[in-house]
Amino acid sequence: MATDREIAGIQHKNIEKVNQQKNPFTIAEEYGKYSKDDLTIDISYKGSKELTKDLQKWCFKLAEKNVGPHYKACSLGWQPKFKQNDMKRPWAKFLIAKCGQENAGYTMFRFDMDYGRSVIYCYELQIDEKYQNKGLGEHFMKCLEKLAKVWQMERIVLTVLTNNDGALRFYKRLGYTVDETSPDDEPSYQIFSKEV
Ligand SMILES: CC(C)(COP(=O)(O)OP(=O)(O)OC[C@H]1O[C@@H](n2cnc3c(N)ncnc32)[C@H](O)[C@@H]1OP(=O)(O)O)[C@@H](O)C(=O)NCCC(=O)NCCS
């Protein structure tokens, strides 16, 4: 039986390996297209360095529009510089959904160790209003779950604001539950996770 130290060594190696990949999504190629009724969406991977300034701006503006009001309504407040800087970090990875030439949504995530577990941490999941309620958010989460499986991560972890009822309902429906690391004394947000 492997010792804790040996397991930690394997987890770190897995993260190191996936972070060396130019495109960790090629291995999950079948998830690169999403179709529902008359909607056809293409999903592509971009590391933070490959994100054009325009795309970076679009990602930020969509987060500002979608969740800015939720942040402003709680004690965390909206911190634009913080979000913008995170999007440029070397570890930031993106899946971008396009319908033809139009951007429809994205998720930003990283492969990381989190309280001794190897995880995909989902920092953003943002769907343009026009494309919401069509199953695209669920498809993005399936993409992350597939990536976690193939790159041997243990969990998907994410943060949800407690005033974001739609997102709470969405994640619960997909089987996410409050993570053991979620702080009890924090009314503004909860950490959710799902084993993969
Ligand atoms: C929360 C969010 C990511 C969900 O993405 P989405 O693409 O709208 O989600 P889905 O379409 O997969 O599911 C949403 C709802 O539509 C329903 N739905 C799923 N497929 C559908 C379809 N083909 N047609 C109609 N409804 C559908 C689901 O039952 C679900 O119901 P629920 O609200 O009770 O969970 C998206 O609404 C969003 O970007 N919201 C604003 C930003 C945000 O809150 N992000 C999360 C931050 S933690």
The ligand as a Tripos MOL2 file, in Angstrom:
@<TRIPOS>MOLECULE
LIG
   48    50     1     0     0
SMALL
NO_CHARGES

@<TRIPOS>ATOM
      1 C1        -24.9880   29.3680  -13.8360 C.3       1 LIG1
      2 C2        -24.6480   29.1540  -15.3110 C.3       1 LIG1
      3 C3        -23.1550   28.9550  -15.4440 C.3       1 LIG1
      4 C4        -25.3700   27.9170  -15.8050 C.3       1 LIG1
      5 O1        -25.1000   27.7390  -17.1790 O.3       1 LIG1
      6 P1        -26.2770   27.4200  -18.2100 P.3       1 LIG1
      7 O2        -25.6690   27.1380  -19.5170 O.co2     1 LIG1
      8 O3        -27.2850   28.5060  -18.1530 O.co2     1 LIG1
      9 O4        -26.7890   26.1000  -17.5060 O.3       1 LIG1
     10 P2        -27.6180   24.8860  -18.0990 P.3       1 LIG1
     11 O5        -28.3850   25.3070  -19.3090 O.co2     1 LIG1
     12 O6        -26.6920   23.7480  -18.2190 O.co2     1 LIG1
     13 O7        -28.5940   24.6460  -16.8960 O.3       1 LIG1
     14 C5        -29.3460   25.7480  -16.3830 C.3       1 LIG1
     15 C6        -30.7830   25.4490  -16.2910 C.3       1 LIG1
     16 O8        -31.3200   25.2490  -17.5840 O.3       1 LIG1
     17 C7        -31.9900   24.0260  -17.6440 C.3       1 LIG1
     18 N1        -31.6120   23.4510  -18.9240 N.ar      1 LIG1
     19 C8        -30.5770   22.6320  -19.2060 C.ar      1 LIG1
     20 N2        -30.5680   22.3210  -20.5200 N.ar      1 LIG1
     21 C9        -31.5970   22.9910  -21.0780 C.ar      1 LIG1
     22 C10       -32.0960   23.1110  -22.3830 C.ar      1 LIG1
     23 N3        -31.5430   22.4560  -23.3980 N.pl3     1 LIG1
     24 N4        -33.1670   23.9160  -22.6060 N.ar      1 LIG1
     25 C11       -33.7370   24.5790  -21.5750 C.ar      1 LIG1
     26 N5        -33.3120   24.5100  -20.3180 N.ar      1 LIG1
     27 C12       -32.2610   23.7250  -20.0660 C.ar      1 LIG1
     28 C13       -31.5200   23.1820  -16.5140 C.3       1 LIG1
     29 O9        -32.5700   22.3900  -15.9900 O.3       1 LIG1
     30 C14       -31.0450   24.2000  -15.5050 C.3       1 LIG1
     31 O10       -32.0270   24.4590  -14.5490 O.3       1 LIG1
     32 P3        -31.6240   25.0130  -13.0980 P.3       1 LIG1
     33 O11       -31.5830   26.5110  -13.2300 O.co2     1 LIG1
     34 O12       -32.6940   24.5550  -12.2230 O.co2     1 LIG1
     35 O13       -30.2540   24.4430  -12.7480 O.co2     1 LIG1
     36 C15       -25.0990   30.3260  -16.2210 C.3       1 LIG1
     37 O14       -26.4730   30.5230  -16.0740 O.3       1 LIG1
     38 C16       -24.3640   31.6040  -15.9490 C.2       1 LIG1
     39 O15       -23.3780   31.9040  -16.6060 O.2       1 LIG1
     40 N6        -24.8500   32.4000  -14.9860 N.am      1 LIG1
     41 C17       -24.2570   33.6640  -14.6700 C.3       1 LIG1
     42 C18       -22.8640   33.5120  -14.1260 C.3       1 LIG1
     43 C19       -22.7820   32.5990  -12.9280 C.2       1 LIG1
     44 O16       -23.5760   32.6650  -12.0060 O.2       1 LIG1
     45 N7        -21.7690   31.7420  -12.9660 N.am      1 LIG1
     46 C20       -21.4920   30.8090  -11.9150 C.3       1 LIG1
     47 C21       -20.5880   31.4780  -10.9560 C.3       1 LIG1
     48 S1        -20.1630   30.4080   -9.6390 S.3       1 LIG1
@<TRIPOS>BOND
     1     1     2 1
     2     2     3 1
     3     2     4 1
     4     2    36 1
     5     4     5 1
     6     5     6 1
     7     6     7 2
     8     6     8 1
     9     6     9 1
    10     9    10 1
    11    10    11 2
    12    10    12 1
    13    10    13 1
    14    13    14 1
    15    14    15 1
    16    15    16 1
    17    15    30 1
    18    16    17 1
    19    17    18 1
    20    17    28 1
    21    18    19 ar
    22    18    27 ar
    23    19    20 ar
    24    20    21 ar
    25    21    22 ar
    26    21    27 ar
    27    22    23 1
    28    22    24 ar
    29    24    25 ar
    30    25    26 ar
    31    26    27 ar
    32    28    29 1
    33    28    30 1
    34    30    31 1
    35    31    32 1
    36    32    33 2
    37    32    34 1
    38    32    35 1
    39    36    37 1
    40    36    38 1
    41    38    39 2
    42    38    40 1
    43    40    41 1
    44    41    42 1
    45    42    43 1
    46    43    44 2
    47    43    45 1
    48    45    46 1
    49    46    47 1
    50    47    48 1
@<TRIPOS>SUBSTRUCTURE
     1 LIG1         1 GROUP 0 **** ****
